[in-house]
Amino acid sequence: MISEPELVGEDGPGSSPDAVSGFDQEQGPAAGSRRWHGVLWGAAGALTASAVWAAAVFGYGTGGDGKPDARGYRVESGSCAAMELKELARALGRPEAETTTELDGIEHPALHRIRCTVDFPESELGARDGEDGAGWYTGYQASLTAELHKETDPRPEFEASSTLTEIEGSGVERVERVPDLGDRAYLVIMDDNSMRLNVVEGGAVMKLALSAWMSYNEGDGAEEMPDAPEEPEMLAYQGHLINDMRDVMKALKTG
């Protein structure tokens, strides 16, 4: 059974409630003032509800019509050009082919979405077994999903997704808050040698994922396949992923 993912950076339960001044917890309020306390509590409740509503409106960036603020983002059919990934290319090698746009994009009055992928060049893991090129190889793929919600605020659903213990059949090992990125950002570490960075800002939701794979090239000989080397350490690239996401977000605003 997969346990709840570790969520770093959230306030824990058990916070003490605010003290109410002018109230003796042992004696209780004076009899003559109970009615006025009830009126004051009712007024305070109304003000608190109004404050919560206002915080939700302004905190979530929605207007009087309830629609999310685009914050300047544009998500269109050509938006995959924003996926330059300069930091990852420095670490993993420049992709040999251009970014591929997936076919399940959406351009609807309520939602625009694009998906695109890029493959980095594969590399050898350790020494080759012979002159025929036999040996273990590894490669990386990055994928970007960008959505612009125009009718409904995506943030409640975005927050709920941070509690998932499984995504597309793979287990979630842990979830970490990433500060100073959009309105809210989470780095999700998966158990299938991949990680993804999820960011929401206004009506825009962006997910940048990096996954690794390993394969064995048998070459021309019939030698026995050696044991697989250790899997690549994905967390070594989390800083590159975050920096590239910042560039993607800027490009989606100016593109």
Secondary structure, 3 states (H helix, E strand, C coil): CCCCCEEECCCCCCCCCCCCCCCCCCCCCCHHHHHHHHHHHHHHHHHHHHHHHHHHHHHCCECCCCCECCCCCCCCCCHHHHCCCHHHHHHHCCCCCCCEECCCCEEECCEEEEEEEEECCCEECCCCCCCCCCEEEEEEEEEEEEEEECCCCCHHHHHHHCCCCEECCEEEEEEEECCCCCCEEEEEEECCCEEEEEEEECCEEEEEEEEEEEEEECCCCCCCCCCCCCCCCHHHHHHHHHHHHHHHHHHHHHC
